[in-house]
Amino acid sequence: MRIDILTLLPATFAGVFDESILGAARRSGLIDVRVHPFRDYGEGRHRTVDDAPFGGGPGMVLKPGPLAAALTALRQDGLPAPVIGLMPQGLPFDQTMARELARLPRVILVCGRYEGFDERILPEFDLQISIGDYVLTGGEFPAMVVVDALSRMIPGTVGDPDSVREDSFYDGTLDHPQYTRPATWQARGIPAVLRDGHHSRITDWRRGEALWRTAAHRPDLFRQLDLAPRDRALLQDALSPLTQSNPDKGA
Ligand SMILES: C[S@@+](CC[C@H](N)C(=O)[O-])C[C@H]1O[C@@H](n2cnc3c(N)ncnc32)[C@H](O)[C@@H]1O
């Protein structure tokens, strides 16, 4: 998959996609991230890309002309791709969106700065994405978040596909609790079921815990789950005092 990022601060991305899973995915050609300096499309001798807001007020606004020029150039350079504006007013970014975007051969991410984009450029965006209800200084961190999240959804980027499928949000639940050695740490043990090597019991326990956690921590997500009778039974088990070995439950 190819990901083009248009930004006023290309240096921000130096090294970010070089390490770990993203670095390996780039080296193996699973993802091809290209960072484009928006300033190259600025107007005049000073390559101006922003101006004061009509009507007054603080800050600067990104001019529509340079953005349109940049998008025209990017669209012509490669496969057709949706243009995605990163902006606080956009649709909330989530795992479902990451999965859908990861199916595309290419996306173009546009990072804003200052007070944001001139409203008249918005029809050029096929999608507007927000990474949360807070305002960052620019779209660079949101672009990194989007690239990281959707890279994990591309088959082959994460070595063990089960790891992705068991992650929080993939099937609408939160992840189950994880433990590693030592089996006892500061007088805190681990659930006995994880030590008996019985795989189906472990799978059931994990499913029950994932459901319990989702109900406890994210009732909004839990309400959207379509629980099978087996899920209800596993959830019941997770709530039973006999299985309350998770310190999170206060046992
Ligand atoms: C300071 S913000 C502009 C905020 C804008 N005046 C507003 O209140 O909606 C500058 C840029 O950062 C990016 N940005 C900030 N917060 C973001 C968020 N939560 N999600 C996605 N992009 C964000 C956008 O690209 C935005 O154009």
Ligand as a Chemical Component Dictionary entry (heavy atoms), coordinates in Angstrom:
data_LIG
# 
_chem_comp.id                   LIG 
_chem_comp.type                 NON-POLYMER 
_chem_comp.pdbx_formal_charge   0 
_chem_comp.three_letter_code    LIG 
# 
loop_
_chem_comp_atom.comp_id 
_chem_comp_atom.atom_id 
_chem_comp_atom.alt_atom_id 
_chem_comp_atom.type_symbol 
_chem_comp_atom.charge 
_chem_comp_atom.model_Cartn_x 
_chem_comp_atom.model_Cartn_y 
_chem_comp_atom.model_Cartn_z 
_chem_comp_atom.pdbx_ordinal 
LIG C1  C1  C 0  -4.359  23.943 15.597 1  
LIG S1  S1  S 1  -5.144  22.777 14.528 2  
LIG C2  C2  C 0  -6.491  23.708 13.901 3  
LIG C3  C3  C 0  -7.687  23.588 14.744 4  
LIG C4  C4  C 0  -8.907  24.271 14.174 5  
LIG N1  N1  N 0  -8.799  25.698 14.293 6  
LIG C5  C5  C 0  -10.113 23.782 14.944 7  
LIG O1  O1  O 0  -10.384 24.338 16.013 8  
LIG O2  O2  O -1 -10.754 22.803 14.505 9  
LIG C6  C6  C 0  -4.050  22.656 13.189 10 
LIG C7  C7  C 0  -4.128  21.348 12.433 11 
LIG O3  O3  O 0  -3.812  20.276 13.286 12 
LIG C8  C8  C 0  -4.463  19.103 12.844 13 
LIG N2  N2  N 0  -5.211  18.548 13.972 14 
LIG C9  C9  C 0  -5.314  19.077 15.202 15 
LIG N3  N3  N 0  -6.061  18.316 16.009 16 
LIG C10 C10 C 0  -6.423  17.241 15.277 17 
LIG C11 C11 C 0  -7.207  16.093 15.547 18 
LIG N4  N4  N 0  -7.774  15.901 16.746 19 
LIG N5  N5  N 0  -7.372  15.179 14.576 20 
LIG C12 C12 C 0  -6.808  15.357 13.358 21 
LIG N6  N6  N 0  -6.078  16.446 13.043 22 
LIG C13 C13 C 0  -5.881  17.376 13.981 23 
LIG C14 C14 C 0  -5.334  19.482 11.687 24 
LIG O4  O4  O 0  -4.668  19.134 10.492 25 
LIG C15 C15 C 0  -5.455  20.978 11.837 26 
LIG O5  O5  O 0  -5.680  21.648 10.603 27 
# 
loop_
_chem_comp_bond.comp_id 
_chem_comp_bond.atom_id_1 
_chem_comp_bond.atom_id_2 
_chem_comp_bond.value_order 
_chem_comp_bond.pdbx_ordinal 
LIG C1  S1  SING 1  
LIG S1  C2  SING 2  
LIG S1  C6  SING 3  
LIG C2  C3  SING 4  
LIG C3  C4  SING 5  
LIG C4  N1  SING 6  
LIG C4  C5  SING 7  
LIG C5  O1  DOUB 8  
LIG C5  O2  SING 9  
LIG C6  C7  SING 10 
LIG C7  O3  SING 11 
LIG C7  C15 SING 12 
LIG O3  C8  SING 13 
LIG C8  N2  SING 14 
LIG C8  C14 SING 15 
LIG N2  C9  SING 16 
LIG N2  C13 SING 17 
LIG C9  N3  DOUB 18 
LIG N3  C10 SING 19 
LIG C10 C11 SING 20 
LIG C10 C13 DOUB 21 
LIG C11 N4  SING 22 
LIG C11 N5  DOUB 23 
LIG N5  C12 SING 24 
LIG C12 N6  DOUB 25 
LIG N6  C13 SING 26 
LIG C14 O4  SING 27 
LIG C14 C15 SING 28 
LIG C15 O5  SING 29 
# 
